Amino acid sequence: MSTEKIRGRKEPVSPELRQRRENYEWVQSLCSALIICICLFVFVLRIVDVNGASMVPTLQNGDKLLVSDLFYEPQRGDVIVFKCDSYDDKKALVKRVIAVEGDVVNIDFDNGIVYVNGEAIEEPYIKDPTNRKLDFIGPKTVPENCLFVMGDNRNASTDSRDKRIGMVDKRVIIGRAYFIIYPFRSFRAVD
């Protein structure tokens, strides 16, 4: 039997009592870690699945993304995740921000070029030039607190060119995609 300091004096402690204390401390640490993880994934980070081919070649069907909206302000070029109940109330959509509030968007479908504020934007991430018109009639000015978004696989994407999605209200943004975390061989930052 060993001794342990209890309230300033040494007391004999049985091995069973010491084991119970160690087990209690272990369970307490595990519960604390679990609470921290839950808070982290509820309030800071989310994992979102990519469904479909609208973001090819940047993202593939089945990729899992690490997404956060903590202190996030959308910028042109960001890949975001948002809800659009008028298009699909069960799934989140993943698209790239092309223009922010106040920007003017126009698309030359014959040449596949997207213009923001009169300048052709450089798009090394797209699969093919933008030839699919959908419902788009431009030029269009992005309203306050909204975004114009498009998939990187322009001719296989339903995005802001479609009236069911249109301009995306910032309030429906789940967050920005920062990393592909699965499959593990594809782990990298999303750009």
N, C-alpha and C positions, 0 to 999 in steps of 0.2 A: 504494500500500500504506500502511495506517495503522499506528499503534503502539498497543499495549495494555499496561497495567501487569500484569506477571506476576511474582509473588513479589518485589515491591518494586522491580522495574526494568522499564523500558519495552522491549518486544519488538515487532518488526514482525509484523503479523497480516494474512494474506491475506483478501480479501473472502469466499472460499469458507469459510474457517475461522470467520469472524465469522457468516456465514449459518448454518452448522451449529450454532453455539452458540445463536443466536437461535431456531432451530427446536427445539433440545433444550429450551430454557427454555419455549418455547410448549407443547410436548408435555407437559412436566413440570407446568405450570400446569393444562392441560386434564385430565390424569390426577388431579391433586389435587382439582379441582372435581368430577369424576365420582365419586370416592371419597366426598367429602362429601355429594353428592346421594344416592348409594346408601345411605349410613348414615342420612341424614335420613329417607328413605322406608322403610327397613327397621325402624328403631328408634323413630321419632318420628311420622311422618305416613304416612297411607295414602289412596289414592283408591278409593272404593267406588261402584259403580253402584246406582241405585235400580231395582228390578225390580217392576213391578206398581203398583196404584193404592191400596194400603193407607194411604199417608200423604198423599193428596190432601186438602186443597188446599195443604198445606205443601210437599210434594215431589211431583214428577211422575215418571212412568215415564221412565227414561233419564237423569235428572239424575245428575251425578257429584258426589260429596261429598268434601270434605277432612276426614279423620277422624284423631283422635289420642287416645291413652290415656296420654300423659305426664302424671304427677301428677294423674290424673283420679279423682275420687270422685263417683259418680252422685248426682244431685239430682233431685227431682221437677221435671218439665217438660222435662228434657233429651231430645234426640233422640239415640238410641244405635244402634250397629251391633253385632250379636252373632251367634254361630253357635248353631244348634239342630239337632243331628244327628237328633234324634227327629222333627223336622218336615221338614227338607231339608238333607241333609249336603253339598250342593254349593253352596248360596248362603248369603250372610250376610243377616240380616233387619234391617230398619230400623224402629224403633218409638219411641214416646215413653214416658219413665218416668212412671208415674202414682203409684206408691207405693214406698217403700224399706223396708228391714227394720224390723219392729215396727209398721208402719202397718196399719190395718184397712181393707180395701176392701169396699164394697158398691155395688151398682148397682140403681137403680130403672129397670127396662126399660120400664115403662108410660109413664113421664115422660121417659126418656132421660137420667137424671141419675146421675153417678158421685160417690160419697161416699168420702172418705178421712178416717178417724178421726171419723166422724159428721158431717162438714161437706161440703156440696156444693162441688166444686171448680169454679173458673171456667175455662172452656175455650173461649177465643175462636178457637182454631186448628182446631176440629173442623169437618167438613163437615156432618154431621147429628147429631141426638141419638142416644145409644146405645140402640138397640132390639134389636140382635142379641145373643141370649143365649149361643150356642154351648154350652159345657159348664159355664158359671159357675153356681155355687150359693154365695151369700154369706150372711153376711159371711165374708171370708177374711183371716187375718192373714199378712202377708208374713214368711217365715222369715228367720233370720239369714243374712247374705251373699247375699240374693236381692232381686229387684225384680219389681214387677208392671208390665207394659208393655202399651200399646195403640196401635193405629194411629190416625191422625187421621181417617181415613175409616172410622169405627167399624162401619158396616154392611157393609163390604167388606174387613174386616181379620181375619186370623187372628192372634191374639195370646195374652196370658196367660189369656184366657177359654176358650181351647181347651186340652184336657188334653195335646195333643201338644207344646205349648210350655210352658204353666203358668208357674210362677214362674221367672224367669231368674236363674241363678247368676252372680254377678259375675265369676267366673273365665272365662266364655265371652264376655265383652264385648271387642270389638275396639277400641272407643273411642267417643268422643262426636263427632257430626257438627257441625263448626264453620261450614263454608261450602259453598254450592253453587258449584262452579267451572265447570260446563258444563251446559247451553249458556251461552255467555258473556253473553247478554242476561238470563239469570236469576241472574248472579253476585250473591250476597248472603250475609249471615250466616244461619245456620239458627236459628230461635227458635220 
